[in-house]
Amino acid sequence: MVDLFVNKRKHTSSYEVLKGKKFIVVCGNITVDSVTAFLRNFLRHKSGEINTEIVFLGESPPSLELETIFKCYMAYTTFVSGSALKWEDLRRVAVDSAEACLIIANPLCSDSHAEDTSNIMRVLSIKNYNPNTRVIIQILQSHNKVFLPKIPSWNWATGDNIICFAELKLGFIAQGCLVPGLCTFLTSLFVEQNKKVSLKKPWQKYFLSSLKNKILTQRLSDDFAGMTFPEVSRLCFVKMHLMLIAIEHKSMFSSYRCLILNPSAEVKLRKNTLGFFIAESAKEVRRAFLYCATCHGDVYNPELIGLCSCKSKSYQHFTETTDMLRKSTIKGFHDTERQDSFAGERPSMISNLSTKTRSFLYEDAECFDSSGMFHWCKATPLDNVILKRSDKSKHEFRNHVVVCIFGDAQSTLMGLRNFVMPLRASNYTRQELKDIVFIGNLDYLRREWRFLRNFPQIYILPGSALYSGDLRAVNIEECSMCAVLSPPSKTSSSQTLVDTETIMTTLNLGSLRISCTARTPSESEGMSDYFSGYFGHSRHRRIPIITELKNPSNIHFIEQLGGMEEHLPGTRLHLSTSFCTGTVFSGSFLDSLLATAFYNYHVLEFLQMLVTGGISSQMEQNLRKDKFFGLMDSSTTIMSGRRRCKLGLLSLNRTILSDIQPKKTFGQVFCGSLDNFGILCLGLYRMIDEEEHNPEHKRGICDYSASQ
């Protein structure tokens, strides 16, 4: 009784703010699982140098298990019983003095709309109590995001941020449909593997090594000002073993800053530019800030690039060093590659974007929405897109995307618009758009249709992916990818059974063997080589699949269907062969983004732009319902939207990259593609094993650091 009384007093007392001590407040879904995941992700960001305390504000007393967790982390955590909806409780946790207030959502709840609205009310309460408090919130449904920027004190510029599970999860899967393996590539940049495993195969070592990489940001040296992005990216790769993939660019005519992935040579860097890197540690990317053209011009060992004693240089001196930087970069690559280096002078840069400008301007402006970011069409009646099994001959789908949906008239909406938008991004031409065919319950899809009716080339087949006849009715054997999406959460679902439908559908799809004598999907440039490898020399091939798992522990069910003789040790999702080959996705890693958003909101902004088809948080405000379905009337806006970089999969032997010589190492491919075509090579999608152990010629993702 005494212990219970002491604990109650302890949890109802106020948090004591210490001068000079930083802290954050965490509220919302405070459970054993959510707290464990949050602490694991939050503390690993600043391992060994934690100076921020975490105050959990829970609406019910902690269980014994949760108490144990708090005791294990007592140096960093405090629990206070109360509600973010009550000003008195906000005062007790001193939210006005906190570095930020983080609101955790429950992605497995049975009513995601109620979960979102309760968390939005928490934001309102916090902002009313103190408008200057920074808030980072997890939201489950994307259409609920629109309420947050309407709060008068909401401020993107000061770090207020939204992590939308549906938007990011479906965006990841959509990117995996556009580019096989891309879903795994992007996910691997946000997961961390600390478990020691015994590896036998080279591909396993490559893949495990790639899991060390992450997206990091760093202010670039002012010595890069005036250079083009390809020049700076090449210099960082060769001299510092860093992969610079994007920058935050400020317009000359306004204060608006935007993130640009692989900008063309037309974009010149300015002083104080923020760079986005794929690297292993912050220590490595800091070299891009410390780089000095005078002191490090002839240095090709990254370890020797450090703080120098040079003073600020004049503009005249800088212009003289720019040419020196370009020449030394080429020299550095020759030195580091030795016998495999390029022969002859560096080829001149070619901008694919500038050569296509004229054709873009002559395309029909009515094909795009008012932002110029997405392909658009007039609202299509649902009856016009419903397919009938008896009319298969009328719909000879080929190179299309099949999406398996599970839901009914009462199910919570998944927000399929978040899946469709990346597939309808305007940086793809109309000819490059793939037909999207949804298979599922018509009552459910009818409710989703109001959000999909303005996107072109979408079709619906009422039925079930558990029935092979429905799969064949949509010409499944000719699809470029089949996505199997998890059903909305159910109240009584156990953790093991939440993925029953998706696992059974994957089993059903895996049992379908397509003869290699049949036509193969005619992909864009380079994809035919991927599919020919995918078929191998087998007489049959599997249908390309990407399966979503809500519970990552269920990966062992999928692994049994893989057909591989050698598996990575263990049954963890991110150590599985299915994950490596890009056939499985789980949104469980999205929990880590809460900590990412706190420490570096730029990374979250970049990820959102990457997976959603080019939308940033600021641009999203222009995509409200009243604006999104308008028509494009400005060719300038079309150009700005359509000219953004797109992700793709190119063969090294059957595309424009075949002209790169030599290409024995990743470094040669990286520099050759960047020099000749302005293409940034982020990684390889290579055969994961010898043919006798890999009869279906499966490929795995390897994202390389510049030192490899």
C-alpha positions in Angstrom: 0.0 0.0 0.0 2.9 2.4 0.8 4.5 1.6 -2.5 1.3 2.3 -4.4 0.8 5.6 -2.5 4.4 6.7 -3.2 4.1 5.8 -6.9 0.8 7.7 -7.2 2.4 10.8 -5.5 5.4 10.4 -7.8 3.4 10.3 -11.0 1.0 13.2 -10.0 3.8 15.6 -9.0 5.2 18.3 -11.3 8.3 17.9 -13.4 11.1 20.1 -12.1 12.8 22.1 -14.7 16.6 22.5 -14.2 18.4 25.5 -15.7 20.5 24.3 -18.7 18.8 20.9 -18.8 16.9 20.2 -22.1 13.8 18.0 -22.1 11.0 17.0 -24.4 7.4 16.0 -23.6 5.9 12.9 -25.1 2.2 12.2 -25.0 -0.6 10.3 -26.8 -0.3 6.5 -27.1 1.9 5.7 -24.1 2.2 1.9 -24.0 5.0 -0.6 -23.5 5.5 -1.1 -27.2 5.3 2.6 -28.2 7.7 3.7 -25.4 10.2 0.9 -26.1 10.2 1.8 -29.8 10.5 5.5 -29.1 13.4 5.1 -26.6 15.3 2.8 -28.9 15.1 5.2 -31.8 15.5 8.4 -29.8 18.5 7.4 -27.8 20.4 5.8 -30.8 20.5 9.2 -32.6 22.9 10.6 -30.0 24.5 7.5 -28.6 26.9 8.3 -25.8 26.0 12.0 -25.6 22.3 12.1 -24.4 21.6 15.5 -22.8 17.9 15.6 -23.4 15.5 14.2 -20.8 12.2 12.6 -21.9 9.0 13.4 -19.9 6.2 11.0 -20.7 2.7 12.4 -20.1 0.3 9.4 -19.8 -3.4 9.5 -19.2 -3.4 6.3 -17.1 -0.9 5.0 -14.5 1.9 2.9 -16.0 1.7 -0.9 -15.8 4.4 -2.9 -14.0 6.1 -3.6 -17.3 6.1 0.0 -18.3 7.4 1.0 -14.8 10.3 -1.5 -15.4 11.2 0.2 -18.7 11.2 3.6 -17.0 13.5 2.3 -14.3 15.9 0.9 -16.9 16.1 4.3 -18.5 15.7 6.4 -15.3 18.6 8.6 -16.2 16.7 9.9 -19.3 13.0 9.4 -18.5 10.3 10.7 -16.2 6.6 9.7 -16.2 3.9 12.2 -15.2 0.2 11.1 -15.0 -2.1 13.5 -16.8 -3.6 14.7 -20.1 -2.4 17.0 -22.8 -6.0 18.2 -23.0 -5.8 19.8 -19.6 -3.8 23.0 -19.1 -3.0 22.2 -15.5 -1.3 19.0 -16.6 0.6 20.9 -19.3 1.8 23.2 -16.6 2.9 20.3 -14.5 5.2 19.0 -17.3 6.3 22.6 -18.1 5.5 22.2 -21.8 6.2 25.9 -22.3 9.9 25.2 -21.5 10.2 22.0 -23.4 12.3 21.7 -26.6 9.3 20.1 -28.3 6.1 18.1 -27.6 5.9 14.8 -29.5 2.6 13.1 -29.9 2.6 9.3 -30.6 -0.3 7.6 -32.5 -1.3 4.0 -32.3 -1.1 2.5 -35.9 -2.8 -0.7 -34.8 -6.0 1.0 -33.4 -9.4 -0.1 -34.7 -10.6 3.5 -35.3 -7.8 5.5 -37.0 -10.1 8.5 -37.5 -10.8 8.7 -33.7 -7.1 8.3 -33.0 -6.2 11.2 -35.3 -8.9 13.6 -34.0 -7.9 13.0 -30.4 -4.3 13.7 -31.2 -5.3 16.9 -33.2 -7.2 18.0 -30.1 -4.0 17.5 -28.1 -2.1 19.8 -30.5 -4.9 22.4 -30.2 -4.6 22.3 -26.4 -0.8 22.6 -26.5 -0.8 25.4 -29.0 -3.5 27.3 -27.0 -1.5 26.9 -23.8 1.7 28.0 -25.5 1.7 29.0 -29.2 5.5 28.8 -29.4 5.8 25.1 -28.3 7.2 23.0 -31.1 4.9 20.1 -32.0 5.7 16.9 -33.9 2.7 14.7 -34.4 2.0 11.2 -35.8 -1.1 11.1 -38.0 -2.7 7.9 -39.4 -4.9 9.2 -42.2 -3.7 11.7 -44.7 -7.0 13.6 -45.0 -6.7 14.6 -41.3 -3.5 16.5 -41.9 -5.3 19.5 -43.4 -6.6 20.6 -40.0 -3.1 21.1 -38.4 -1.8 23.9 -40.7 -5.1 25.7 -40.0 -4.1 26.2 -36.4 -3.0 29.9 -36.2 0.2 29.2 -34.3 1.2 26.2 -36.4 4.6 27.0 -37.9 6.6 24.8 -40.3 9.6 27.1 -40.1 10.1 26.5 -36.4 10.0 22.7 -36.7 6.3 21.9 -36.3 5.9 18.7 -38.3 3.5 15.9 -39.3 4.4 12.3 -39.8 1.6 10.7 -41.7 1.7 6.9 -41.7 -0.7 6.3 -44.6 1.1 8.8 -46.8 4.6 7.5 -46.2 3.7 3.8 -46.1 1.7 3.8 -49.3 4.2 6.1 -50.9 7.0 3.7 -50.2 5.1 0.8 -51.7 4.2 2.9 -54.8 7.8 3.7 -55.4 8.6 -0.1 -55.1 6.0 -0.6 -57.9 7.7 2.0 -60.1 11.2 0.8 -59.5 11.7 -2.8 -58.3 13.8 -2.8 -55.1 13.5 1.0 -54.5 11.2 0.4 -51.5 13.9 -1.7 -49.8 16.6 0.9 -50.7 14.7 3.7 -49.1 13.7 1.7 -46.0 17.3 0.6 -45.5 18.4 4.2 -45.0 16.1 4.5 -41.9 16.7 1.1 -40.1 19.7 0.2 -38.0 21.1 -3.3 -37.7 23.1 -4.0 -34.5 22.7 -7.7 -34.3 25.8 -9.7 -35.1 25.2 -12.4 -37.6 27.4 -15.0 -39.3 27.5 -14.4 -43.1 28.6 -16.8 -45.8 27.7 -15.2 -49.1 29.2 -12.0 -50.6 25.8 -10.6 -51.3 24.8 -10.9 -47.7 27.9 -9.0 -46.6 27.2 -6.2 -49.2 23.6 -5.9 -48.0 24.4 -5.9 -44.3 27.1 -3.3 -45.0 24.5 -1.1 -46.8 22.3 -1.0 -43.7 24.9 1.2 -42.0 24.1 4.0 -44.4 21.6 6.7 -43.6 20.4 10.1 -44.9 22.4 13.0 -43.2 22.4 16.7 -43.8 25.3 19.1 -43.7 26.0 22.8 -44.6 28.4 22.8 -47.6 31.6 24.6 -47.7 31.3 28.1 -49.2 34.1 27.1 -51.6 31.5 25.2 -53.6 29.5 28.4 -54.3 29.2 29.0 -58.0 29.8 25.3 -59.0 27.0 23.1 -60.4 25.5 20.3 -58.4 27.1 17.5 -60.6 30.5 19.1 -60.1 30.1 19.2 -56.3 28.6 15.8 -56.1 31.5 14.3 -58.0 34.0 16.1 -55.9 32.4 14.9 -52.7 32.4 11.3 -54.0 36.0 11.3 -55.2 37.7 13.3 -52.6 35.6 12.7 -49.4 33.9 9.4 -50.2 30.6 11.0 -49.7 27.4 10.7 -51.8 25.7 14.1 -52.2 22.2 13.4 -53.6 20.2 16.6 -53.0 20.4 20.2 -51.8 18.1 22.8 -50.3 18.0 25.5 -53.0 16.9 29.2 -52.4 15.4 31.0 -55.3 17.1 34.3 -56.4 13.8 36.1 -56.6 12.2 35.0 -53.4 12.9 33.7 -49.9 11.3 30.3 -50.6 13.6 27.3 -50.2 13.0 24.0 -51.8 14.6 20.6 -51.8 15.9 19.4 -55.1 17.0 15.9 -55.8 20.0 15.8 -58.3 19.4 19.3 -59.8 20.7 19.8 -63.3 23.8 21.7 -64.2 21.7 24.8 -64.6 21.5 25.1 -60.8 24.5 26.8 -59.2 25.2 26.4 -55.6 25.3 29.4 -53.3 26.9 30.0 -50.0 25.4 28.3 -46.9 23.8 25.6 -49.0 22.4 22.6 -47.1 23.4 19.2 -48.6 21.7 15.8 -48.3 24.1 12.8 -48.1 24.0 9.1 -48.0 26.7 8.2 -45.5 27.4 6.3 -42.4 28.1 9.0 -39.8 27.9 12.8 -39.2 31.7 12.8 -38.8 32.1 11.8 -42.4 29.6 14.4 -43.9 31.2 17.2 -41.8 34.1 17.0 -44.3 31.9 18.7 -46.9 31.7 21.7 -44.6 35.4 21.7 -43.7 36.6 21.4 -47.3 39.0 24.1 -48.4 39.9 24.5 -52.1 43.4 25.8 -51.2 44.4 23.4 -48.4 42.6 20.3 -49.7 42.9 20.8 -53.5 45.5 18.0 -53.8 44.2 15.8 -50.9 42.5 12.5 -51.8 42.4 10.9 -48.4 39.2 11.8 -46.6 40.8 11.4 -43.2 43.1 14.4 -44.1 40.3 16.8 -44.8 39.7 18.7 -41.6 39.6 22.2 -40.1 42.2 24.5 -41.7 43.4 27.9 -40.7 42.4 29.7 -43.9 40.5 32.9 -43.7 37.5 33.8 -45.8 38.4 34.1 -49.5 37.5 36.9 -51.9 35.1 36.3 -54.7 37.9 36.8 -57.2 40.1 34.1 -55.6 37.1 31.8 -55.5 36.5 32.0 -59.2 40.1 31.1 -59.8 39.8 28.0 -57.6 36.7 26.7 -59.3 38.5 25.5 -62.3 41.2 24.0 -60.1 38.5 22.1 -58.2 37.1 20.6 -61.4 40.5 19.5 -62.6 41.6 18.1 -59.2 38.4 16.1 -59.0 39.2 14.3 -62.3 42.8 13.8 -61.1 41.6 12.4 -57.8 39.5 9.8 -59.5 42.4 8.7 -61.7 44.6 8.3 -58.6 42.1 6.4 -56.5 40.9 4.0 -59.3 44.5 3.3 -60.6 44.4 0.7 -63.4 40.5 0.9 -63.6 40.5 4.7 -64.0 38.9 6.5 -67.0 41.0 7.1 -70.1 41.1 10.4 -71.8 39.5 13.7 -70.7 36.3 14.0 -68.8 33.3 14.1 -71.1 31.2 17.2 -71.2 28.0 17.2 -69.1 24.7 16.6 -70.7 21.4 17.7 -69.2 18.5 15.5 -70.0 16.2 18.0 -68.6 17.1 20.9 -70.9 16.9 18.7 -74.0 13.2 17.8 -73.2 12.1 21.3 -72.3 10.6 22.1 -75.7 8.4 18.9 -75.8 7.1 19.6 -72.3 5.8 23.0 -73.3 3.8 21.6 -76.2 2.0 19.0 -74.1 -1.7 19.6 -73.2 -1.8 21.7 -70.0 -5.1 20.1 -69.1 -3.3 16.9 -68.2 -2.0 18.3 -64.9 -3.5 19.5 -61.7 -3.2 23.2 -60.6 0.3 22.6 -59.0 1.7 20.9 -62.1 2.9 18.0 -59.9 0.4 15.3 -61.0 -1.4 14.0 -64.0 -5.0 15.0 -63.9 -8.3 14.2 -65.6 -11.9 15.2 -65.2 -13.8 13.3 -62.6 -14.5 9.8 -63.9 -17.8 8.0 -62.9 -17.2 4.8 -61.0 -19.2 2.7 -63.4 -16.8 3.7 -66.2 -13.8 2.0 -64.5 -15.5 -1.2 -63.2 -14.2 -4.3 -65.0 -16.1 -7.5 -65.7 -14.5 -10.9 -65.8 -16.4 -11.7 -69.0 -14.8 -8.6 -70.7 -11.2 -9.6 -70.3 -10.6 -9.4 -74.0 -11.6 -5.8 -74.0 -8.9 -4.9 -71.4 -5.6 -6.4 -72.5 -3.6 -4.9 -69.7 0.2 -5.1 -70.1 3.0 -3.6 -68.0 0.4 -2.5 -65.4 0.2 -2.4 -61.6 -2.2 -4.7 -59.9 -3.2 -3.8 -56.3 -4.8 -6.3 -54.0 -7.2 -4.6 -51.5 -8.9 -6.1 -48.4 -11.7 -4.2 -46.8 -15.5 -3.9 -46.7 -18.2 -1.3 -46.3 -17.4 -0.7 -42.6 -13.6 -0.8 -42.9 -11.5 2.3 -42.1 -10.3 3.9 -45.4 -6.6 3.3 -46.1 -6.2 6.4 -48.2 -5.4 4.8 -51.6 -4.9 8.3 -53.1 -1.5 8.2 -51.3 -0.6 5.1 -53.3 -1.8 6.6 -56.6 -0.2 10.0 -56.4 3.5 8.8 -56.8 2.4 6.7 -59.8 0.8 9.8 -61.4 3.6 12.3 -60.7 4.0 14.7 -63.6 7.8 14.1 -64.0 6.7 10.9 -65.8 5.3 11.4 -69.3 1.7 10.3 -70.1 3.2 7.4 -72.1 5.2 6.2 -69.1 2.1 6.0 -66.8 1.1 2.5 -65.9 -2.5 1.4 -65.7 -3.5 0.7 -62.1 -6.0 -2.1 -61.4 -7.5 -2.5 -58.0 -8.9 -5.9 -57.0 -11.2 -5.8 -53.9 -14.5 -5.3 -52.4 -16.6 -2.9 -54.5 -18.3 -1.4 -51.4 -15.0 -0.4 -50.0 -13.5 0.8 -53.3 -16.6 2.9 -53.9 -15.8 4.9 -50.7 -12.2 5.4 -51.8 -13.2 6.5 -55.4 -14.1 10.1 -54.5 -10.4 10.6 -53.8 -9.2 8.7 -56.9 -11.6 9.8 -59.7 -9.4 12.7 -61.0 -6.4 10.4 -61.7 -6.2 8.8 -65.2 -5.9 5.1 -66.1 -7.4 3.6 -62.9 -9.6 0.5 -63.0 -11.5 -1.7 -60.5 -12.3 -5.4 -60.6 -14.8 -6.3 -57.9 -13.5 -9.6 -56.4 -10.8 -11.0 -54.3 -7.0 -11.7 -54.8 -7.5 -14.9 -53.0 -9.3 -16.2 -56.1 -6.9 -17.1 -58.9 -9.7 -16.5 -61.5 -9.8 -12.8 -60.5 -6.1 -12.5 -60.8 -6.0 -13.9 -64.3 -9.0 -11.7 -65.2 -6.7 -8.6 -64.9 -4.0 -10.3 -66.9 -1.8 -10.8 -63.8 0.8 -12.6 -65.9 1.6 -9.4 -67.8 1.8 -7.0 -64.9 5.0 -5.1 -64.0 4.2 -5.4 -60.3 1.5 -6.7 -57.9 1.2 -4.9 -54.6 -0.6 -6.7 -51.7 -1.7 -4.2 -49.2 -2.6 -5.0 -45.5 -6.2 -4.7 -44.6 -7.4 -2.0 -42.1 -6.9 -2.9 -38.5 -9.6 -5.0 -36.8 -10.6 -4.8 -33.1 -10.0 -8.4 -32.2 -7.0 -9.2 -34.4 -4.0 -10.8 -32.8 -0.6 -9.7 -33.8 0.1 -13.0 -35.6 -3.2 -12.9 -37.6 -3.2 -9.3 -38.7 -1.4 -10.3 -41.9 -3.5 -13.4 -42.7 -5.0 -12.1 -46.0 -1.8 -10.7 -47.3 0.2 -13.9 -46.6 -2.4 -16.1 -48.2 -2.6 -13.8 -51.2 1.2 -13.9 -51.5 1.0 -17.7 -51.4 -1.7 -17.6 -54.1 0.4 -15.4 -56.3 3.5 -17.4 -55.7 1.8 -20.6 -56.9 1.0 -19.0 -60.3 3.7 -20.0 -62.7 3.9 -18.0 -65.9 5.5 -19.6 -68.9 8.5 -17.8 -70.2 7.3 -18.3 -73.7 4.6 -15.8 -73.0 5.1 -12.1 -73.7 7.1 -10.2 -71.1 6.2 -6.7 -69.9 7.7 -4.1 -72.2 9.3 -1.8 -69.7 11.0 1.5 -70.1 14.6 1.7 -71.2 16.6 -0.8 -69.2 13.8 -2.6 -67.5 13.7 -5.3 -70.1 17.1 -6.4 -69.0 15.9 -6.6 -65.4 13.0 -8.8 -66.4 15.1 -11.0 -68.6 17.3 -11.6 -65.6 14.3 -12.2 -63.4 13.1 -15.0 -65.6 16.6 -16.6 -65.8 16.9 -19.8 -67.7 13.9 -21.4 -65.9 10.9 -22.5 -68.0 8.6 -20.5 -65.7 8.8 -17.3 -63.8 7.1 -15.9 -60.7 4.9 -12.8 -60.7 6.8 -9.8 -59.3 5.2 -9.0 -55.9 5.6 -6.5 -53.1 3.8 -7.6 -49.9 3.0 -5.3 -47.0 3.3 -6.8 -43.5 1.8 -5.0 -40.5 3.6 -7.4 -38.1 7.3 -7.7 -39.2 7.6 -10.9 -37.2 5.4 -12.6 -39.8 8.3 -12.4 -42.3 9.1 -16.1 -41.6 5.8 -17.1 -43.4 7.0 -15.2 -46.5 10.5 -16.5 -46.4 9.2 -20.0 -46.8 7.8 -19.0 -50.1 11.0 -17.5 -51.4 12.6 -20.5 -53.0 16.1 -19.6 -51.9 18.6 -22.2 -50.6 20.5 -19.7 -48.5 18.8 -17.3 -46.1 20.2 -14.5 -44.0 20.4 -15.8 -40.4 17.5 -15.1 -38.1 13.9 -14.2 -38.9 14.0 -10.4 -38.5 12.4 -8.5 -41.3 15.4 -6.4 -42.3 17.7 -9.5 -42.3 15.4 -11.5 -44.5 16.0 -12.4 -48.1 12.5 -11.2 -49.0 13.4 -7.7 -47.8 16.7 -7.7 -49.5 15.1 -8.6 -52.8 12.4 -5.9 -52.4 9.4 -8.2 -52.2 8.3 -7.3 -48.6 7.6 -4.0 -46.9 6.6 -3.1 -43.3 5.8 0.3 -42.0 7.1 -0.6 -38.5 10.2 1.5 -39.1 8.1 4.7 -39.4 8.2 4.9 -35.6 11.8 6.0 -35.9 10.8 9.1 -37.9 9.5 10.8 -34.7 13.1 11.0 -33.4 14.4 11.9 -36.8 11.9 14.8 -37.1 13.1 16.1 -33.7 16.8 15.9 -34.4 16.7 16.9 -38.1 13.3 17.9 -39.6 15.1 18.4 -43.0 15.5 14.6 -43.4 11.8 14.0 -42.8 11.0 16.7 -45.4 13.3 15.1 -47.9 11.8 11.7 -47.3 8.3 13.0 -47.8 9.2 14.7 -51.0 11.0 11.5 -52.2 8.2 9.0 -51.7 5.1 11.1 -52.4 6.0 12.2 -55.9 7.5 15.5 -55.1 5.3 17.2 -52.4 6.9 19.1 -49.6 5.0 20.3 -46.5 4.8 23.8 -47.9 3.7 22.7 -51.3 1.0 20.5 -49.8 -0.9 23.5 -48.7 -1.6 24.2 -52.3 -3.1 20.7 -52.8 -6.2 21.2 -50.7 -9.4 20.0 -52.1 -10.4 23.3 -53.6 -7.1 23.7 -55.4 -6.0 20.2 -56.2 -8.7 19.5 -58.8 -8.2 22.7 -60.7 -6.5 22.9 -64.1 -3.0 24.0 -64.9 -2.8 27.3 -66.7 0.9 28.3 -66.4 3.6 26.7 -68.6 6.2 28.0 -66.1 4.6 26.0 -63.3 4.4 22.9 -65.6 8.0 23.2 -66.2 9.0 23.6 -62.5 6.9 20.6 -61.6 7.8 18.3 -64.5 11.5 19.0 -64.5 12.1 17.5 -61.1 14.2 14.4 -60.9 12.7 11.0 -61.1 13.9 7.6 -59.9 14.5 4.7 -62.2 16.1 1.4 -62.8 18.6 1.3 -65.7 20.6 -1.7 -67.1 24.3 -1.2 -67.3 24.3 -3.2 -70.6 21.2 -2.3 -72.5 20.7 1.5 -72.0 22.6 4.7 -72.4 24.8 3.5 -69.5 26.3 0.9 -71.7 28.5 3.6 -73.2 30.3 4.1 -69.9 33.7 2.7 -70.0 35.2 1.3 -67.8 32.6 0.2 -65.3 34.2 -2.5 -63.3 33.7 -0.6 -60.0 30.8 1.3 -58.5 32.9 4.4 -58.5 33.4 4.2 -62.2 29.7 3.8 -62.8 28.9 6.7 -60.4 31.3 9.1 -62.0 30.6 8.0 -65.6 26.8 8.3 -65.4 27.1 11.7 -63.6 29.7 13.1 -66.1 28.0 12.0 -69.2 24.3 12.1 -68.5 23.8 13.9 -65.2 22.4 10.7 -63.7 23.1 10.0 -60.1 23.6 6.3 -59.4 22.5 5.5 -55.8 23.0 1.8 -55.7 22.9 -1.5 -57.6 20.1 -4.1 -58.0 22.3 -7.1 -58.6 22.0 -10.9 -58.7 22.2 -12.1 -55.2 23.8 -15.4 -55.8 25.2 -17.8 -58.3 22.7 -19.4 -60.7 22.8 -22.9 -59.1 21.7 -21.3 -55.8 19.4 -18.7 -57.4 17.4 -20.5 -60.2 15.0 -17.6 -60.6 17.8 -15.0 -60.9 16.5 -12.9 -58.0 18.1 -9.6 -57.4 18.9 -7.7 -54.2 19.5 -4.1 -53.3 23.0 -2.8 -52.4 23.3 0.9 -51.7 26.9 1.7 -51.7 28.9 4.2 -49.8 31.4 6.1 -51.9 34.3 4.3 -50.3 33.2 0.9 -51.8 
